[in-house]
Structure formats: C-alpha cells, structure tokens
Amino acid sequence: MAGHYDGAMSGTVAPVHEDIAEVLITADQIEGKIAELGRRITADYRGRDILMVGVLKGAFVFMADLARAVELPTEFDFMAVSSYGSATKSSGIVRILKDLDHEISGRDVLLVEDIIDSGLTINYLLRYLEARGPASLEICSLFWKRGEQAVPLDVRYPGFEIPPVFVVGYGLDFAERYRNLPYIGVLKPEAYGGRDGEAP
C-alpha cells in the first residue's frame, strides 16, 4: 500500500498544538499525497463524470482538497452515519443520519473517507450504496490504520498507512476538537483521559 508510515516523517516538525505529542504526517506531506491521488483519479476517470460522496464529518477537509486536485467534471454529495458500539470501537451496526441527495444509479461513485480503522462502517456503506446500482463504486481514504481491519477491503486509492495510535487533525477529531489542525498528530493521553498510552 502506498504511503507507509515512517517514523522519520515527524522528526523535523515541532508540534504546534499543546495537546499534540507528535506530528506523524505534515501538512506538506498531505498536500503531496493528495496531488498524487488527484492525478491517479483524473487518469482513471478520464471521459467520465465523478460523483464524490464524502462521509461526514471527518472527510470534509480531505474531500475539498481532493476535489480541487481532480481535473474532471465532479459532483458532490455527503452521508452522515453513526456506528453503534463502544465509544472507541465501531460495531459495524450503522445508522444513517444523512442519506444522499443524488440518485446514484448508473453513476461513477467515489466514496471519500478520512480514515479507515476497523473497516466495518465503510464496508456497510459499500453494501448500502452497491444496492443502488452505481456504474462503479470505489474508495479513496487518506489514512488507513495498520492492522486494525476486521474485514477485507479493496481501497482503490489509499493514502497513508499509519500505526494504530489515536490521531487528530486534518478533519479527524476528538470530541469535535482538532479538526482544523493542518497536519496529523498523536493526541497526548492526558488530552482524552487515557492512561499508559491507551488511546480511544
């Protein structure tokens, strides 16, 4: 998978926010990866119109930047979901809070996600959308937590593979905070009440 995490990535960047223990992926690295993904998507979908479907709330930052990196006619829609389970782990039982506004039958749909951990929620959404008869349905996820997947997933456009630590920034939050950080950082345990490195 492209973009494997390398601990050396964060060695030259000092954390900006006081709650960040370490910067894993810098704003410049994110920008470079999105440009690369945009080129791939542009080449693969040449001659077709894309409907990008963002998963709220986390994907809105990534989707905005990705859309500007894709040089093709593109439409946008959003879904919002709630996963039942503990506060920190998805059970894969999903409640749709906001459904699509567009009809996707016969459309080329690109499902845009910020991060995949267990994969249960995105797997549910894939099955839910496939039932509506799109011409094609692919996943683009900027981050992928290494070793956390409970189900096999074919992510056509993967970004960075990151270690199984609790990260925030660039759309990712804890208690609705930190989404506006321009980088991906590891949240200090005291910021979320964790002990001994335990993360949500």
N, C-alpha and C positions, 0 to 999 in steps of 0.2 A: 504494500500500500504506500502511496506517495506521502511524503512529508512526515516521516517518522520523527518523533521527538528525540532531540539530542540535548543532553543537559548543558552543553556548551552554549546553546542558544541564548540562555539568560545571563551569561557571565558578564556581559558588558553593560547591562542596563539596570540601573538602580530603580527599585520600586518607587512609584510616585505616591501612591495612597498609603497612609499609615497602617491600614489593615491588611496590606499585601505582604506576604512573607517572601515571595519570589516571583519574578516575571518569567513565565515559561515561553511565551511567544510575543514578540514585539509587534508594534503597530506596523513597522516596515515589512516584517515577515508576513503578516496577514495581508497587507496590500499586494505583495508579490505573489502570494498564493492565489488570491482572488483574480489577479490578472491572468495567471496561468489557467485557472478554471474557466474564466471567461473565454479565453482563446479556444480551449477544447470544446466548450459548449457551442460556440459560434461555428466551428468547423463541423461538428456532428449534426447540427440542426440547420445547416445551410439550405435555403429554399423552403423552410417551414416556419410557421409562427409558433412561438412557445407560450404556454400558459404556465407561469411560475406560481406555485402555491406555497406560501410561507406558513410555517407553524408558529403561531403566536404563543408567548410574546418574544421569546428568545431570538427568533430568526429574523426579526425586522431589520436589525442593523446590517447583518450579513446580506440579506436579500436586496437591500437598497444598493449596496456597493457592487454586488454580483450583477445586478441588472444593468448597471452602467458599464460593466466590463463586457457585456454580451452585445455584439454588434448585429442584432437581428430584431425584427418586429416582435415585441414581447408584451403580453398582457399579464395582469397580476390578480391574484385572489389570496385569501387568507382563511385559515382554520384555527380555531382555538379549542383545545382539548384539556380535560382533567383526567389524570390517571389515579385510579383508586389504589390504595395500598398504604404503606407506612409513609411518613413524611419524606423519607430519603430514598425509597426504592419503589419503582413502578411495578404494579401487579400485572400490567397488560390489559386490565379492565378499564376501558376508556369511555368517558362521557364527552360527547360533542357539545361544546359550549357555543361555538360559532361554526356553522356549515358554510360551504361555498356559495357564492353569489352567482357564479357562472355554471353553465351546463358544460360538462367535460367530455361528453360522448364524441368520439372521433377526433379529439384534440390531442396534441402532444404536450403532455403534462410533466413538469419538472417539480418534484416535491423538494422544497428547500428547508433544511433543518440546521439548527445551530450546532447541536452536539448529539451524538448517539452514545448511550451507555448500555443499558440492558438490551435495547432494540425492540422491546415489547410494544411500546407505543407506536413507533414508526411502522412496525410490522402490522399492527392493527389498521393504521391509516392506509397502508398499501392495499390491504384486502378490501377495505371500505371503498377506496377510490377505484380499484380494478373492477368492482361490481358495476360501476357506472359506464364502462365501455370506452375508456380513452384509447386513442390510436397507439399511444405509447405512454409509459409511466416509468420515470427514473428518479433516483435520489441523488441530491447534492447535499453533503453535510460538511461543514467546515472543520468540525472536530469529531474525533472518534476515540472513546476511552479504551485503551488496550486491555484485553482480557475480560471485559465486563459483559460481553454479549451473551444473552440467554437463548437467542435464536439466530440462525444464519441469515445474513442479509447481503444482498448484492448492491453495494453502493457504487454507482457508475462514476460519480465524481466526488472522490474523497479529498479532504484537505489534509489536516494534521492529525496524526495519531499521537495521543497524549497519554501519560501514565494515569492510573486510577487514583487521582487526587482531586480535592474539591477546588474547582476553578471558577473564577468570575471574570467579568469584563467582556467587552465587545458583544453585548446583548445578553450574556449569562449573568444571573443574579443570585443573591441570597436575600430572601425577604424583600424582594423588589429593589434592592440596592446594588450598586456597582455596574449596572448595565452600560453606563456611559463611559467606562474606562476604555481607552483605545487599544489596550493590549489584553492578553490573557495572563492572569496571575493566580497564584495559590493563596487562598484566604488563610490568614492566621487562625489557629484553633480558637483563640480567645474571642475572635470576632463572631463566631457562631456557637460558642459554648462547648466546643469539642474538647476532649481530654486525650492526652498522649497521642496526638496526631490523628485521632479518629475524626473522619470527615462525614458530613451528611451524605 
